[in-house]
Amino acid sequence: MNQDTDHNFNAIYTTFYRKSFLYVKSYVQNDMVAEDIVSDSLIKLWERMKKEIVDPIAPFLFSILKNSTLDYLKHQAVKRDVHGEMQKVLNRDLEIRTTSIESTDPDDIFSKEIRKIVEDTLKSFPERTRKIFILSKFDGKSYKEIAALFSISSKGVEYHMSNVMKVLRIALKDYLPLTGFLIFLNI
């Protein structure tokens, strides 16, 4: 070793640790981080002193502490920026999902699905039954008016309507508790 034996690591540690710690902590504002930076810096100083004469010690140590602290702060800034960008992306995604759900009208979704089920179900009935149902539910005709159009009794219209309603109740069983039968009547 090229240094006097008076400059052993313990002496350097005792002389410079407290001042170095307070200096670094004033910038990093974290005890554990400050301790790590100071310990690493003192070790770097000691390693350097094994290879060459370092005199005076304080300015050289200050330079190591300053550079290590700057490296840490720059790294923290990069982490903060990356975290900030990630947070912006997450916030944008949340805003999009929030706007999307706010603008979605459940009645539109369900009424389209219900309308499709009704159309498909009606296709399974004979044309006359389909027409009677459409005249009653979509065109608002009374049983008496429909009976006159088809030259059947009101009970005959009721029979056709009853058949369609039974099948539709089964086809719409998942929707009726949620939307009520009134939505079906207003399709």
SULHU-V866889 format. One record per residue. N is the residue number from 1. PHI is phi in degrees with one decimal (NA if undefined). PSI is psi as a letter, one per 20 degrees, with the letter a starting at -180 (* if undefined). NEAR is the number of other C-alpha atoms within 12 Angstrom. Layout:
n: <N,N>
phi: <PHI,PHI>
psi: <PSI,PSI>
near: <NEAR,NEAR>
//
This chain:
n: <1,2,3,4,5,6,7,8,9,10,11,12,13,14,15,16,17,18,19,20,21,22,23,24,25,26,27,28,29,30,31,32,33,34,35,36,37,38,39,40,41,42,43,44,45,46,47,48,49,50,51,52,53,54,55,56,57,58,59,60,61,62,63,64,65,66,67,68,69,70,71,72,73,74,75,76,77,78,79,80,81,82,83,84,85,86,87,88,89,90,91,92,93,94,95,96,97,98,99,100,101,102,103,104,105,106,107,108,109,110,111,112,113,114,115,116,117,118,119,120,121,122,123,124,125,126,127,128,129,130,131,132,133,134,135,136,137,138,139,140,141,142,143,144,145,146,147,148,149,150,151,152,153,154,155,156,157,158,159,160,161,162,163,164,165,166,167,168,169,170,171,172,173,174,175,176,177,178,179,180,181,182,183,184,185,186,187>
phi: <NA,-93.9,-95.0,-62.8,-65.5,-66.0,-94.7,-79.6,-56.8,-60.4,-66.5,-64.5,-59.1,-62.8,-73.3,-110.6,-60.6,-59.7,-62.4,-63.6,-59.8,-63.7,-62.7,-65.6,-62.6,-62.4,-99.3,-88.9,57.8,-150.6,-58.0,-65.3,-65.6,-60.3,-59.5,-62.6,-63.0,-65.2,-60.6,-61.6,-66.4,-65.3,-66.9,-60.2,-59.2,-60.9,-61.2,-64.7,-67.4,-69.1,-94.7,-151.1,-79.7,-116.9,-148.6,-78.1,-75.7,-55.9,-63.4,-66.3,-62.4,-58.0,-62.5,-64.0,-61.6,-60.0,-66.2,-65.6,-66.4,-60.7,-58.5,-61.9,-63.9,-64.7,-62.6,-63.4,-63.5,-63.6,-60.0,-63.2,-63.7,-62.6,-62.4,-62.6,-65.0,-63.1,-64.8,-61.2,-62.5,-64.0,-65.1,-61.6,-61.3,-63.0,-62.2,-63.0,-65.0,-64.8,-61.6,-61.7,-71.6,-67.3,-86.6,-81.9,-102.0,-55.7,-62.6,-64.0,-61.6,-67.3,-66.6,-65.3,-65.9,-64.3,-59.0,-62.6,-63.8,-62.8,-60.2,-63.2,-66.8,-63.2,-62.7,-81.0,-97.1,-61.2,-55.8,-61.2,-63.7,-59.1,-62.6,-61.9,-63.3,-62.5,-61.4,-74.9,-85.2,-97.9,-98.8,72.9,-77.0,-81.0,-59.1,-65.2,-65.4,-66.6,-59.0,-64.9,-64.7,-102.3,54.6,-129.8,-79.6,-61.7,-65.6,-64.8,-63.2,-59.8,-62.1,-61.1,-62.9,-62.4,-61.4,-64.6,-62.7,-61.4,-67.6,-66.5,-59.2,-70.7,-65.4,-104.1,-56.0,-75.9,-97.9,-61.5,-65.3,-81.0,-106.8,77.3,-72.4,-63.0,-61.9,-64.4,-70.4,-105.3,-59.9>
psi: <q,i,q,q,i,h,l,r,g,h,g,g,g,h,g,i,g,g,g,g,g,h,g,g,h,h,g,h,k,o,g,g,g,g,g,g,g,g,g,g,g,h,g,g,g,g,g,h,h,h,h,r,p,o,p,q,g,g,h,g,g,g,g,g,g,g,g,g,g,g,g,g,h,g,g,h,g,g,g,g,g,g,g,g,g,g,h,g,g,g,g,g,g,g,g,g,h,g,g,g,h,h,i,p,o,h,h,g,g,h,h,g,g,g,g,g,g,g,g,g,g,h,h,i,q,q,g,g,g,g,g,g,g,g,h,g,h,h,i,k,q,r,h,g,g,g,g,g,h,j,l,r,r,h,h,g,g,h,g,g,g,g,g,g,h,g,g,h,h,g,h,j,h,h,h,g,h,g,i,q,i,h,h,h,h,j,*>
near: <16,17,21,15,13,11,24,21,24,15,16,29,25,16,18,27,30,19,21,36,34,22,26,36,26,18,24,29,17,19,19,15,23,31,27,23,35,37,28,24,32,36,23,26,33,29,20,22,26,19,13,15,18,22,16,15,25,22,15,23,37,27,22,27,37,27,20,30,32,20,18,25,24,16,15,18,15,14,15,15,14,14,15,15,14,14,16,15,14,14,16,14,14,15,16,14,14,13,14,13,13,12,14,13,13,18,21,15,16,24,27,18,22,33,25,19,25,34,23,18,25,28,20,18,23,15,13,24,28,27,25,39,37,29,24,29,24,18,17,17,20,21,29,21,19,30,27,17,19,19,16,19,17,22,16,22,32,22,19,32,31,20,23,33,28,16,21,31,23,16,24,30,19,17,27,20,13,17,23,19,20,16,24,31,22,19,24>
//
